[in-house]
Amino acid sequence: MENIQNKKVKLFTLSSNVDLANEISNASGIPISLVEISRFSDGEINLSIPETVRGNDVFVVQSTSNPANEHLMELLVMSDALKRASAKSVTLIVPYFGYARQDHKDKSRQPISAKLVADMIQVAGANRVVSIDLHSQQIQGFFNIPIDNFPAGPYLASYFKKLKLKDLVIVSPDHGGVTRARVFASNFRDASIAIIDKKRSGANRVEKMSLIGDVTDKSVIIIDDIIDTANTMAAAADVLIKAGAKEVYGAATHGVLSGDAVSTIKNSKIKTLVISNTIYIPEEKRVDKIKVLPIGSLLGKAIVNIIKDEPISQIFEKIGEEWN
């Protein structure tokens, strides 16, 4: 247990991203407390907390990444256990919020799974949620408890600032990401934006792409919140090179990198893909073209500010050299 501002504080991590939790622990100065996680023979999750949490402000680190259902259920069971053990407050640090892409209905008789997950988290006893780059801002409205949605854009931009790229264009891979591209472009002097207009034929499948904007002899960064199969980003890079782009980079907050994504990136015209470690990236996926930025120090500083009842948004909005 750590004592900060005369508050008893504990930090736990579940299975999804232990490395990130260790970064958070080092930055916040709060040691990681033990939780024992096991499975019954039928696969049901069981956990036990060996030490008291009564009267403690508790923080739990868990991205609901692949396997999303397992990691989500761990989070819900842990939150319930802490509530029943009389924790003073339970804050869930969910850097990658799974099911966030299911935030509205495209067709009749579809679920809004992001809302369902928000409801389950609240019923399980959480008092606050901290996340990074939710897929859409509206997800914050699904919660009736405080939720902090931090932008990773300034941190990703800090990497590219070191490259001192000239004649820079920030590209949104679709119309829905234009606001994200515009905000990302604001981190650079004189950067313009362009848009990839794409027609989808289904989930993770793009039928046709065209470019809106001029990238001739420009350095280009494609910015997105999630890179999953990488098919869209690789195809966008092809379009941009054919349109005269000098070089193409990719940037995304969450590296889902499912299926053959790593191979797709390796064989694409993307020079470097920059992602954060909100999702655990195993060594076999850390190829030369993929640069993983550690974001745990920012989350650790945010936790300390939450404990001290101090503002936290500027931690992510004003990235100093100490975090680069």
C-alpha positions in Angstrom: 0.0 0.0 0.0 1.2 3.5 -0.8 0.2 6.6 1.1 -0.3 9.8 -1.0 -1.8 13.0 0.3 -2.8 10.9 3.4 -4.8 8.6 1.1 -4.3 4.9 1.1 -3.7 3.8 -2.5 -3.3 0.4 -4.2 -2.4 -0.4 -7.8 -3.4 -3.8 -9.4 -2.8 -5.2 -12.9 -4.7 -8.0 -14.6 -3.5 -10.2 -17.5 -3.7 -8.0 -20.6 -0.7 -5.7 -20.3 1.6 -6.3 -17.4 4.5 -4.4 -19.0 2.4 -1.2 -19.2 1.3 -1.7 -15.6 4.9 -1.8 -14.6 5.6 1.5 -16.4 2.6 3.0 -14.6 3.9 1.7 -11.3 7.4 3.2 -11.9 6.0 6.6 -12.9 3.5 6.9 -10.1 5.7 5.4 -7.4 2.9 3.0 -6.4 3.9 -0.7 -6.2 1.8 -3.3 -7.9 -0.2 -5.3 -5.4 -0.8 -9.0 -5.8 -4.0 -10.5 -7.3 -4.2 -14.3 -7.9 -6.1 -15.2 -11.1 -7.1 -18.7 -12.0 -9.5 -20.6 -14.1 -12.0 -23.3 -13.1 -11.9 -26.5 -15.3 -14.8 -25.1 -17.4 -12.9 -21.9 -18.1 -14.7 -19.6 -15.6 -12.5 -16.9 -14.2 -11.7 -16.9 -10.5 -9.5 -14.4 -8.6 -8.5 -13.7 -5.1 -6.9 -10.6 -3.5 -4.6 -11.7 -0.7 -4.4 -8.3 1.1 -6.9 -5.9 2.5 -8.2 -3.1 0.3 -10.7 -1.7 2.8 -10.7 2.1 2.7 -8.2 2.3 -0.2 -8.4 4.2 -3.5 -7.7 1.4 -5.9 -6.5 1.6 -9.5 -6.8 -1.5 -11.8 -4.9 -1.6 -15.2 -6.5 -3.7 -17.9 -6.9 -3.1 -21.7 -9.8 -5.1 -23.1 -7.8 -6.3 -26.0 -7.5 -9.7 -27.6 -8.9 -12.0 -26.1 -11.4 -9.2 -25.5 -14.0 -11.3 -23.7 -11.5 -12.9 -21.3 -9.9 -9.6 -20.5 -13.3 -7.8 -20.1 -14.6 -10.5 -17.8 -11.4 -10.3 -15.7 -12.0 -6.6 -15.3 -15.6 -7.0 -14.3 -14.8 -9.8 -11.7 -12.0 -7.7 -10.2 -14.1 -4.6 -9.9 -16.8 -6.6 -8.2 -14.3 -8.2 -5.8 -12.9 -4.8 -4.9 -16.4 -3.3 -4.3 -17.3 -6.2 -2.0 -14.0 -5.9 -0.2 -15.0 -2.3 0.8 -12.5 -0.4 -1.4 -13.1 3.3 -1.0 -13.0 3.9 -4.7 -12.3 1.8 -7.8 -10.7 3.5 -10.9 -10.3 1.3 -14.0 -7.4 2.2 -16.2 -8.5 0.8 -19.6 -6.0 2.3 -22.1 -7.7 0.3 -25.0 -11.5 0.1 -24.6 -12.6 -2.9 -26.5 -16.0 -3.0 -28.3 -15.7 0.7 -28.8 -16.2 0.3 -32.6 -19.7 -1.0 -31.9 -20.9 2.4 -30.7 -24.0 2.8 -32.9 -26.4 0.8 -35.1 -25.6 0.6 -38.8 -28.4 -1.9 -39.5 -31.6 -3.0 -37.8 -31.3 -5.5 -35.0 -27.7 -4.8 -34.2 -26.4 -4.2 -30.6 -24.7 -1.1 -29.3 -22.1 -3.2 -27.5 -20.0 -0.2 -26.3 -23.0 0.9 -24.3 -23.5 -2.6 -22.9 -19.9 -2.7 -21.8 -20.2 0.7 -20.1 -23.3 -0.6 -18.2 -21.5 -3.7 -17.1 -18.5 -1.8 -15.8 -20.8 0.5 -13.7 -22.8 -2.5 -12.3 -19.6 -4.2 -11.4 -18.8 -1.3 -9.1 -16.3 1.0 -10.8 -16.3 4.6 -9.7 -14.2 6.0 -12.6 -12.7 5.0 -15.9 -9.6 6.3 -17.6 -9.0 5.5 -21.2 -7.0 6.7 -24.2 -8.4 7.7 -27.6 -11.9 6.2 -27.4 -13.0 5.3 -30.9 -15.7 7.9 -30.7 -16.4 10.8 -28.2 -20.0 9.7 -27.7 -18.9 6.7 -25.7 -18.3 9.0 -22.8 -22.0 9.6 -22.7 -22.6 5.9 -22.2 -21.3 6.3 -18.6 -22.9 7.8 -15.6 -19.6 7.8 -13.7 -16.6 10.1 -14.5 -14.6 8.9 -17.6 -11.4 10.5 -18.7 -10.6 10.1 -22.4 -7.0 11.2 -23.0 -5.6 12.0 -26.4 -2.4 10.2 -27.6 -2.0 12.5 -30.6 0.5 14.9 -29.1 2.6 12.0 -27.9 2.6 10.3 -31.3 3.4 13.7 -32.9 6.4 14.1 -30.7 8.1 11.2 -32.5 7.5 12.8 -35.9 8.7 16.2 -34.7 12.1 14.7 -34.1 12.3 13.6 -37.8 11.9 17.3 -38.9 9.7 16.3 -41.9 9.3 19.0 -44.6 6.1 19.7 -46.6 4.0 17.6 -44.3 0.4 16.4 -45.0 -1.7 14.6 -42.4 -4.1 12.1 -44.0 -7.3 10.8 -42.5 -8.0 7.3 -43.8 -11.8 8.1 -43.9 -14.2 10.9 -43.5 -15.0 10.0 -39.9 -11.4 10.7 -38.9 -11.1 14.2 -40.3 -11.4 15.8 -36.9 -8.6 13.6 -35.6 -6.4 14.4 -38.5 -7.0 18.2 -38.1 -6.2 18.0 -34.3 -3.1 15.9 -35.1 -2.0 18.4 -37.8 -2.2 21.2 -35.2 0.9 19.7 -33.5 3.0 20.8 -36.6 3.7 24.1 -38.3 2.1 24.5 -41.7 0.8 20.9 -42.0 -2.1 20.5 -44.3 -4.7 17.7 -44.3 -6.0 15.3 -47.0 -8.7 12.6 -46.9 -9.0 9.1 -48.2 -12.5 8.6 -49.5 -13.2 4.8 -49.2 -16.1 2.6 -50.0 -16.4 -0.4 -47.7 -17.9 -3.8 -48.8 -17.9 -5.1 -45.2 -16.0 -5.1 -41.9 -12.2 -4.8 -42.6 -12.9 -4.8 -46.3 -12.5 -1.8 -48.6 -13.8 -1.9 -52.1 -12.5 1.4 -53.5 -10.3 4.3 -52.4 -9.7 7.8 -53.8 -7.8 10.8 -52.5 -9.2 14.2 -51.6 -6.3 16.7 -51.4 -2.8 17.2 -52.8 0.2 15.1 -51.6 2.6 15.7 -54.6 6.2 15.6 -53.3 4.9 15.7 -49.7 5.8 13.7 -46.6 2.6 12.1 -45.4 1.4 10.7 -42.1 -1.7 8.6 -42.1 -3.3 9.0 -38.6 -5.9 6.7 -37.1 -7.0 5.6 -33.6 -6.9 1.8 -34.3 -4.8 -0.3 -36.7 -6.3 -3.7 -36.9 -5.7 -5.8 -40.0 -3.6 -2.9 -41.5 -5.3 -3.5 -44.9 -6.8 -0.1 -45.0 -3.6 1.7 -44.1 -1.5 -0.3 -46.5 -4.0 0.4 -49.3 -4.1 4.1 -48.4 -0.3 4.2 -48.7 -0.5 2.8 -52.2 -3.0 5.5 -53.2 -0.8 8.2 -51.7 2.4 7.0 -53.4 0.5 6.8 -56.7 -0.7 10.4 -56.1 2.9 11.5 -55.9 3.7 11.4 -52.1 7.4 11.5 -51.4 7.2 9.2 -48.3 4.3 7.7 -46.2 4.3 7.1 -42.5 1.5 5.6 -40.3 0.4 6.5 -36.8 -2.2 4.9 -34.6 -2.9 4.9 -30.9 -3.9 1.3 -30.6 -2.0 -1.5 -32.3 -4.5 -4.3 -32.5 -2.5 -5.9 -35.3 -4.7 -8.9 -35.8 -4.2 -11.6 -38.4 -1.5 -10.9 -41.0 -1.3 -7.2 -40.0 2.5 -7.3 -39.3 3.2 -8.9 -42.6 0.9 -6.4 -44.4 2.8 -3.5 -42.8 6.2 -5.1 -43.7 5.2 -5.5 -47.3 3.5 -2.1 -47.6 4.8 1.3 -48.8 4.6 2.6 -45.2 8.1 3.7 -44.1 7.4 3.5 -40.4 4.2 2.8 -38.3 4.2 4.5 -34.9 1.9 3.1 -32.2 1.6 3.3 -28.5 1.7 0.3 -26.1 -1.9 0.6 -24.9 -2.2 -3.0 -26.2 0.6 -5.4 -25.4 2.8 -5.9 -28.5 4.8 -9.2 -28.3 8.3 -9.4 -29.6 7.4 -11.2 -32.8 5.3 -8.2 -33.8 8.0 -5.6 -33.1 9.5 -5.6 -36.6 11.7 -2.8 -37.9 8.9 -0.9 -39.5 6.8 -0.7 -36.3 7.8 1.7 -33.6 6.1 1.2 -30.2 6.0 4.3 -27.9 5.6 3.6 -24.1 2.7 5.5 -22.7 2.8 4.2 -19.1 4.6 7.2 -17.7 1.8 9.5 -18.8 -0.8 7.3 -17.2 1.3 7.1 -14.0 1.4 10.9 -13.8 -2.4 11.0 -14.4 -3.0 8.6 -11.5 -1.0 10.8 -9.1 -2.9 13.8 -10.2 -6.2 12.0 -9.7 -5.2 11.1 -6.2 -4.2 14.7 -5.5 -7.4 16.0 -7.0 -5.3 18.0 -9.5 -6.1 18.6 -13.2 -4.9 15.8 -15.6 -5.8 16.8 -19.1 -2.6 18.9 -19.6 -0.4 15.9 -19.0 -1.4 14.5 -22.3 -2.0 17.7 -24.2 1.5 19.3 -23.4 4.0 16.6 -24.0 7.5 17.7 -22.8 10.8 16.4 -23.9 11.1 14.4 -20.7 8.4 12.0 -22.1 9.8 11.6 -25.6 
